[in-house]
Structures are given as C-alpha cells and as structure tokens.
Amino acid sequence: MKKLIWIIAAFITLNVAAADTNPVLNEKVLKSFELVFAHAEQVKWKQEKDNNEASFKVNDMLVRAVFDDNGKLIRTIRYYREEQLPAIIRYRLKKKFEKQHIANVSELSINDEVTYYVTLKDEQYLVNAVVNGNGQIVTSKKYRRGDL
C-alpha cells in the first residue's frame, strides 16, 4: 500500500513539474517577442515543430502570437469585446445585424491581412460573422441558440 502511495505521489509530482515548465526559446524569438509585446503579462510558451507560440495578456486582452525559429512573427490572434473593435467594422456589423449585440471578437492577423471572427447574439439566435480588414462581411451564419 505504501508503495502504491509513493508511485501515485511521484506521478502527480512529475505531471505538475512538466506542466509548469516553459520550453527553452532561442534569443531571436525572445528578442522579437519583447520588441512587439513589451507589456505582456502572464506569458506562457509552447513549441511545435519550427514554431513558438506565446499566450499572454496585454491590457486585459488575451493574445496568442506565433513566431518561427528565426524570430519572425507569423500570426497573432487577439480575443476581445466590442469596445476594441475598429469603428468601421462595428458600424457595418451593427447595421446588418440590428437586433443582435456583439458578444465577442477573435482577430486573426497574418502578414498584412486582418480577419475578424465575430459572434453576435440576441434572445433566440447566435450569428457567426467573418469580416475582412476593409469592413466587408465575407460570410455569416445564423444558428438557433442552444444555451437557452
């Protein structure tokens, strides 16, 4: 019985230790990250193949940024509310979906292109809209809410 308890304790300790460790990053990646996101808080890193992904907060906004091993910023995803959405995007969404309110926004930036994935809601429906950087609504789908 004592042996089993020691094995379980060792297993838990190893899992907790593994979960708390950040991967070792090269200097180029860290330098690029600090250059762009100097005020980042609660930074957590993970590595996959040739990419290094940081998850963090900036001004109460959740952000994920992916860098290659040379320190080049590949993409960012920012998660936020309606208030941070550019005015032209907000205007076009509110004009087209007058009865829904903007619940949340995911902003994907790759190279020079920005795409907004916006969720709008009302009492009965949920709308997922994709908007390009020019404010054009590329696609939208309406669903009956399942959380009622």
C-alpha positions as CSV (number, residue, x, y, z in Angstrom):
1,M,0.0,0.0,0.0
2,K,2.8,2.4,0.9
3,K,4.5,1.6,-2.4
4,L,1.3,2.5,-4.3
5,I,1.0,5.8,-2.5
6,W,4.7,6.6,-3.4
7,I,4.1,5.8,-7.0
8,I,0.9,8.0,-7.2
9,A,2.7,10.8,-5.4
10,A,5.7,10.6,-7.8
11,F,3.4,10.5,-10.8
12,I,1.5,13.6,-9.6
13,T,4.8,15.4,-8.9
14,L,6.2,14.7,-12.3
15,N,3.0,15.8,-14.1
16,V,2.8,19.1,-12.1
17,A,6.5,19.8,-12.8
18,A,6.1,19.1,-16.5
19,A,3.0,21.4,-16.7
20,D,4.9,24.3,-15.1
21,T,7.9,24.3,-17.4
22,N,8.2,26.6,-20.3
23,P,10.3,25.4,-23.3
24,V,13.7,26.8,-23.8
25,L,13.5,29.5,-26.5
26,N,16.2,30.9,-28.7
27,E,17.4,34.5,-28.4
28,K,15.8,35.6,-31.7
29,V,12.3,34.6,-30.7
30,L,12.6,36.2,-27.3
31,K,14.0,39.4,-28.7
32,S,11.2,39.7,-31.3
33,F,8.6,39.0,-28.6
34,E,10.0,41.7,-26.3
35,L,10.2,44.1,-29.2
36,V,6.5,43.7,-30.1
37,F,4.9,42.8,-26.8
38,A,7.0,44.6,-24.2
39,H,4.0,44.9,-21.8
40,A,2.8,41.3,-22.0
41,E,1.8,39.6,-18.7
42,Q,1.2,36.0,-17.7
43,V,3.2,34.7,-20.7
44,K,3.2,31.0,-21.4
45,W,5.1,29.4,-24.2
46,K,4.8,26.2,-26.2
47,Q,6.7,24.8,-29.1
48,E,5.5,22.8,-32.1
49,K,7.9,21.9,-34.9
50,D,9.5,25.1,-36.1
51,N,7.0,27.4,-34.4
52,N,7.0,29.0,-30.9
53,E,3.6,30.1,-29.6
54,A,3.1,32.6,-26.7
55,S,-0.2,33.0,-24.9
56,F,-0.4,36.1,-22.8
57,K,-2.4,39.2,-21.7
58,V,-1.9,42.8,-22.9
59,N,-4.2,45.5,-21.4
60,D,-6.7,42.8,-20.2
61,M,-6.8,41.4,-23.8
62,L,-5.9,37.7,-24.4
63,V,-3.4,37.3,-27.2
64,R,-1.7,34.4,-28.9
65,A,1.4,35.1,-31.1
66,V,3.3,32.6,-33.2
67,F,7.0,33.1,-34.1
68,D,9.2,31.0,-36.3
69,D,12.7,29.9,-35.0
70,N,14.2,33.0,-36.7
71,G,12.1,35.3,-34.6
72,K,9.7,36.3,-37.5
73,L,6.2,37.0,-36.3
74,I,3.9,34.6,-38.3
75,R,0.5,35.4,-36.9
76,T,-1.4,36.8,-33.9
77,I,-4.8,36.1,-32.6
78,R,-6.4,38.6,-30.2
79,Y,-9.6,37.9,-28.2
80,Y,-11.7,40.9,-27.1
81,R,-15.0,42.6,-26.7
82,E,-16.9,45.1,-28.9
83,E,-15.2,48.1,-27.5
84,Q,-11.8,47.3,-29.0
85,L,-13.3,46.5,-32.5
86,P,-12.5,49.2,-35.1
87,A,-15.3,51.6,-35.6
88,I,-15.9,50.7,-39.3
89,I,-16.2,47.0,-38.5
90,R,-18.5,47.7,-35.6
91,Y,-20.7,50.0,-37.7
92,R,-21.1,47.5,-40.6
93,L,-22.0,44.7,-38.2
94,K,-24.5,46.7,-36.2
95,K,-26.1,48.0,-39.4
96,K,-26.5,44.5,-40.9
97,F,-27.4,42.7,-37.6
98,E,-29.5,45.4,-35.9
99,K,-31.2,43.0,-33.4
100,Q,-28.0,41.2,-32.2
101,H,-25.3,42.5,-29.9
102,I,-21.7,41.8,-30.4
103,A,-20.7,39.1,-27.8
104,N,-17.0,38.6,-28.6
105,V,-14.4,39.1,-31.3
106,S,-11.4,37.0,-32.4
107,E,-9.0,38.9,-34.6
108,L,-6.5,37.0,-36.8
109,S,-3.6,38.8,-38.2
110,I,-1.4,37.0,-40.8
111,N,1.2,39.1,-42.7
112,D,-0.6,42.2,-43.7
113,E,-4.2,40.7,-43.6
114,V,-6.6,41.1,-40.7
115,T,-9.7,39.0,-40.4
116,Y,-12.3,39.4,-37.7
117,Y,-14.4,36.5,-36.4
118,V,-17.4,38.0,-34.6
119,T,-20.1,36.3,-32.5
120,L,-23.4,38.2,-32.3
121,K,-26.4,37.3,-30.1
122,D,-30.0,38.1,-29.4
123,E,-32.6,36.3,-27.3
124,Q,-33.0,33.4,-29.8
125,Y,-30.2,33.4,-32.3
126,L,-26.4,33.4,-32.5
127,V,-24.6,34.7,-35.6
128,N,-21.0,33.9,-36.5
129,A,-19.7,36.5,-39.0
130,V,-16.3,36.8,-40.7
131,V,-15.3,40.3,-41.6
132,N,-12.2,41.4,-43.6
133,G,-10.0,44.3,-42.7
134,N,-11.9,46.6,-45.0
135,G,-15.1,46.0,-43.1
136,Q,-16.8,43.7,-45.7
137,I,-18.8,40.9,-44.2
138,V,-17.4,37.9,-46.0
139,T,-19.7,35.2,-44.5
140,S,-22.3,34.9,-41.8
141,K,-24.2,32.0,-40.4
142,K,-27.2,32.2,-38.1
143,Y,-27.9,29.5,-35.5
144,R,-30.7,28.9,-33.0
145,R,-29.1,29.3,-29.6
146,G,-28.5,26.1,-27.8
147,D,-27.7,27.7,-24.4
148,L,-31.3,28.6,-23.6
